[in-house]
Amino acid sequence: MQTPPISAEARSDLLQQPVTAVLATKNADETIRMTPLAFEAQDDGTIKFNTFENSAAVKNLRRDSQCSVLVDANAPWPDGVDPGYGVHYWGTATVEGPNNDLPGMGGMYARYVDGNEDKARAYAEVLVSYGDRVYIKFTPDRDVNWDFRMG
């Protein structure tokens, strides 16, 4: 069975929405860890995340760079059914600096707070007050995508 594919335009739109992506990494005991994160799609096709330096996701990626990322959303129907659309990527990720990059973090989080860069930077400052923050750069090498919206 083949699912209805997402168009290039719909994929681009999805990657700009203020939704979280789920990063799947492999724990040391071979179980899978799922981590929902804010993200920013890059012009080169990579996806950038920002998280705590001491997080399980970062520890896992330093041990094994293979991972996957799920970005999906629902489109409301009048009868209450939510047909899904999204992309599931497989690839590798690296942990990168600069650490505690307040301007970069503020830019990343702005779309999650209606484009308010001051509010986004204030949020980034709060996050940094809890511990060091780093970037994760995900490079996809394949994907499966779907779009069950009608019309």
N, C-alpha and C positions, 0 to 999 in steps of 0.2 A: 504494500500500500504506500502510495506517495501522498504526502500532505500538500495542500496548496501553498506554493512558495510566496515569500514576502518579496515585494518589488524593491528595487534599489532605492526608490524615493521613500517608501514606507520604512525601510531599514534605517536610512539616514535620519528620518523623523524620530523613530523609536530611540535611537542613540543620543538624541538631543533632549529627550523628555526627562523630567526630574523623577526618574524611577531608580531604584537600587538594582544593582547587578549582583548575582550570586557567584562567588568565586569558590570553586571546589579544589581543594588541595589534599594531598595524601599525608596522613599522620604517620609517625614512626612505626606504629603497629599495623600499618597497611589499611586502616579504616579511612573513610573519607570525611573530611571536614568541610562543611558548607558555611560560607561567611558572606552575609549580605553587606554590600559596601556602596557608597556613593562612587560615581565614576565619571570619567571624561573621555569621550572618544577623540582620538587624535587624527589629524589629517593623513598620517601615514598608515592608517588602518589598525594601529595599536590601541589599547585601552589602558588608561592610567587610573590607578586607585591611590588613596592615601589612607594609611592605617598606623597603628602603634607598632613601633620597632620591636617590641617584645611579644607581639601577638602570635597566636598559633599559626596563622596563615603565613606570616613572615618566616617563622622557624621552619615550617614545612617546605616553603619554596627555597630556602637556603639549602635544604637537604635534597630536594627533588623539584626541579623547575617545571615538570609536567603538571598541567592543571587544565581546568575548563572553566568557562564563564557562561552564565545564562542571563540573558536580558529579555524580559517578556513583559507584556502589558495586556490589559483587557479593554475591549471597546464595548460600552454599554448598549444593550438592545432595549427597545421599549418594553419588552415583556420580562425584563430582569435577567435574561441569560447573558453571560459575558463571554463572547467568543475571543479566544486568545490569539495573540500574534507575537512572534519573537524570534530570537536567534540563540542557538546553543553553539558556542565555539569550543574547540580544543586547540591547545598550543602549549607554549612555555611562558614563564614569567621570570623577571629579574627584580631584585630589590635594589632601589636606587635612592640617591639623595636628590637635592639637598634636604637634610633633615630640618624639620620645623620651618618649612618654607611658607611663612604666613601669606605673602602675596599670592603665591601659586595656589595654596589651599583655598584662599578667599575666592580666587577666580574659579576654582573647581566647584565650590559650594554655592556660588551665586545663583545658579539656575534652580537650586533647591529652595531658595528664599525669594522667588519672584524677581531675580536679577539684582537684588539689593546687595551691592558689594560690601558696604559697611557692615551690614548684618552678617554676611558670610565671613568676613574677616574676624569679626567679634567671635563668631562660632569657632573659627580656626584657633583663635587665641585660647578659648576655653579648652579645646581638645589638647593643645600643646601643654596647658597647665597640668593635665593628667599624666603626661609622659611623652617621650620623644616620638615624633611622627616621621614616617618614610613613605616613599612612593613605591608602588608595584607597577611595573610596566609589563603588560600582557601582550604577547604577539601570537595572534591566531594563525593556525596553519590549515584548518578546515572548519566547516560549520554545517549545521542542519538548521533550516529555518521554516517557518510556517506562518500562514495568515488565514485564519478562519472567519475573518470579517466578510460580510456580504456587501458587494457593490463598491 
